[in-house]
Amino acid sequence: MPFRLLNSRMVEAQVIPGQRLFSQRGAMLAYKGDVSFTPSITGGQGGVMGMIGRRIANEATPLMSVEGSGTVMFGHGGHHVHVIELTGDTLYVEADRLLAFDGTLQQGTMFMGSQGGVMGMVRGQVTGQGLFTTTLKGHGAVAVMAHGGFIELPITGGRPVVVDPQAYVAHRGEVRNKLSAAIGWREVVGRGSGEAFRLELSGNGTVYVQASEEKL
């Protein structure tokens, strides 16, 4: 894994000759060695068509290609950082949550409606999260950002997990999502007012939740 947490808000990446990393533009804090940074036009292995799809979907956070030999320190906006290692599975995450990731991972875009039906579409409109989400698939590591730190919640077949949609960061595994109105849910736990929504995730996998409702 090329990423090592320096503290809760900074990560160090090992850059190896012949291998490539991608990072969010402006996320480089410092580096050592012979390392080059180049604006990425296609944004990973999705190619030109993947780039066009992400721009249409508003999932086109500008990326930098990082190559060479050395170490690079990344951080952005003082947000908390969490490193997720993929072992052939897929991570579903909002594009602006990505701090850096292995260039070996295949990047794409998924229409949330295809996973959550009509409610998946509503989720994007109500929570401020996109109707589309970025996917990263393969073997490699991803550094993801959030407000207030992360918690990993396992999702198993008989135990769905319900989260505040605005606290949702990402998920992985064979997971289905469903957004539903929950009038009074916020009032019960002492938060907000008016009609609330809850995001239910079922299947088998992991959901990553932040300790805040703030957007990046």
C-alpha positions in Angstrom: 0.0 0.0 0.0 1.6 3.3 -1.1 -0.2 5.5 1.6 0.8 6.0 5.2 -1.2 8.2 7.6 1.1 10.9 9.1 -1.7 12.1 11.3 -5.5 12.3 11.1 -5.4 15.0 8.3 -2.2 14.1 6.3 -1.1 11.1 4.3 2.2 10.2 2.8 2.5 8.4 -0.5 5.4 6.4 -1.8 6.0 7.1 -5.5 7.7 4.3 -7.3 9.2 4.5 -10.8 6.9 3.1 -13.4 3.8 3.5 -11.2 1.4 6.4 -11.1 -0.8 8.0 -8.5 -3.7 10.4 -8.9 -4.5 13.2 -6.4 -6.9 16.0 -6.2 -5.3 19.2 -7.6 -3.9 21.4 -4.9 -3.6 18.5 -2.4 0.2 18.3 -2.5 1.6 19.7 0.7 5.3 18.7 0.4 7.5 16.1 -1.4 10.9 14.6 -1.4 12.8 13.1 -4.4 12.3 13.3 -8.1 8.6 13.6 -8.5 6.5 15.2 -11.3 3.0 16.5 -11.1 0.9 16.8 -14.3 -2.7 17.8 -14.7 -4.7 14.7 -15.7 -7.0 15.3 -18.7 -8.6 11.8 -18.7 -8.7 11.4 -14.9 -7.5 7.9 -14.5 -8.1 4.7 -16.5 -11.6 5.7 -17.6 -10.1 7.2 -20.7 -11.6 10.1 -22.7 -15.1 8.6 -22.7 -14.9 8.2 -18.9 -13.8 11.8 -18.6 -16.8 13.0 -20.7 -19.2 10.9 -18.6 -17.8 12.3 -15.4 -18.1 15.9 -16.6 -21.7 15.3 -17.7 -22.4 13.8 -14.3 -20.6 16.6 -12.5 -18.2 14.1 -11.1 -15.1 15.6 -12.6 -13.0 16.9 -9.7 -9.7 18.0 -11.3 -6.9 15.5 -10.7 -3.1 15.5 -10.9 -1.0 12.6 -12.2 1.9 12.0 -9.8 5.0 10.1 -11.1 8.7 9.6 -10.4 10.6 8.4 -7.4 10.1 9.8 -3.9 7.5 10.5 -1.2 4.7 13.0 -1.3 2.5 14.4 1.5 -1.1 15.1 0.8 -3.9 16.9 2.6 -6.7 19.2 1.7 -8.7 21.8 3.7 -7.7 20.3 7.0 -10.2 17.5 6.4 -9.7 14.1 8.1 -8.2 11.4 5.9 -8.9 7.7 5.9 -7.0 5.1 3.8 -9.1 2.3 2.2 -7.4 -0.7 0.6 -9.2 -2.4 -2.2 -8.6 -6.1 -3.0 -10.4 -6.5 -6.3 -13.7 -4.9 -5.1 -15.3 -1.6 -5.9 -15.5 1.6 -3.8 -18.4 4.0 -4.4 -17.4 7.5 -3.3 -18.2 11.1 -4.2 -15.5 12.6 -6.4 -14.8 15.6 -4.1 -14.1 13.1 -1.3 -11.0 11.7 -3.1 -7.7 12.9 -1.9 -5.4 10.5 -3.7 -5.5 6.9 -5.2 -3.5 4.3 -6.9 -3.2 4.7 -10.7 -3.8 1.0 -11.0 -7.4 1.4 -10.0 -10.1 1.6 -12.7 -12.1 4.7 -12.4 -15.7 5.1 -13.6 -19.0 6.8 -12.9 -22.3 5.1 -11.7 -25.8 6.5 -11.9 -27.1 6.2 -8.4 -30.6 5.6 -9.7 -29.4 2.3 -11.1 -28.7 1.1 -7.6 -31.4 2.8 -5.6 -34.1 3.2 -8.2 -36.2 6.4 -8.0 -35.1 6.8 -4.4 -31.5 6.8 -5.5 -32.3 9.8 -7.7 -34.2 11.6 -4.9 -31.2 11.0 -2.6 -29.0 13.2 -4.9 -31.6 16.0 -5.0 -32.4 16.0 -1.2 -29.0 15.4 0.3 -26.8 17.5 -2.0 -24.9 14.4 -3.1 -24.7 13.8 -6.8 -27.1 11.6 -8.8 -23.8 10.1 -10.0 -21.0 8.7 -7.9 -17.4 7.8 -8.7 -16.3 4.2 -8.7 -12.8 2.8 -8.1 -12.2 -0.8 -8.8 -9.3 -3.2 -8.6 -6.3 -3.7 -6.3 -4.9 -0.6 -4.7 -5.4 2.0 -2.0 -7.5 5.1 -1.8 -7.2 8.1 0.5 -10.6 9.6 1.2 -11.6 12.8 3.0 -14.3 13.7 5.5 -15.3 16.1 8.3 -14.7 15.0 11.8 -13.2 11.6 11.3 -14.5 8.3 10.0 -16.2 5.2 11.3 -16.5 1.9 9.4 -19.8 0.1 9.8 -20.2 -3.5 8.5 -23.2 -4.3 6.5 -24.4 -7.9 6.6 -27.3 -9.7 4.9 -29.6 -9.7 7.9 -28.5 -6.4 9.5 -29.0 -3.3 7.2 -27.4 -0.1 8.4 -29.3 3.2 8.4 -27.3 6.4 8.3 -28.0 10.2 7.9 -27.5 10.7 4.2 -25.4 13.8 4.8 -23.0 11.8 7.0 -22.5 9.2 4.3 -19.0 9.2 2.7 -18.6 6.0 0.7 -19.4 2.3 0.6 -18.0 -0.9 -0.8 -19.2 -4.4 -1.4 -22.5 -5.8 -2.7 -24.6 -3.1 -1.2 -28.0 -1.7 -2.1 -29.2 1.7 -1.0 -32.6 3.1 -0.4 -33.6 6.6 0.7 -36.8 7.0 2.7 -38.6 9.9 4.4 -38.5 9.6 8.2 -40.7 12.4 9.6 -39.7 13.0 13.2 -36.5 10.9 13.0 -34.3 14.0 13.5 -36.6 15.2 16.3 -36.3 11.9 18.1 -32.5 12.2 18.2 -32.6 15.9 18.8 -31.4 17.2 15.5 -32.9 19.6 13.1 -36.6 20.1 12.3 -39.1 19.2 9.6 -39.1 16.2 7.3 -36.0 14.0 7.6 -34.5 11.4 5.3 -32.6 8.2 6.1 -30.4 6.2 3.9 -30.7 2.4 4.4 -27.9 0.2 3.1 -28.4 -3.6 2.9 -26.4 -6.5 1.5 -22.8 -7.3 2.4 -20.1 -4.7 2.6 -18.9 -1.7 4.5 -20.2 1.9 4.7 -18.0 4.8 5.8 -19.7 7.5 7.9 -18.3 10.9 8.9 -18.8 12.6 12.3 -20.5 15.6 10.7 -23.2 16.6 8.3 -21.0 19.2 6.6 -20.2 19.0 2.9 -16.6 19.3 1.7 
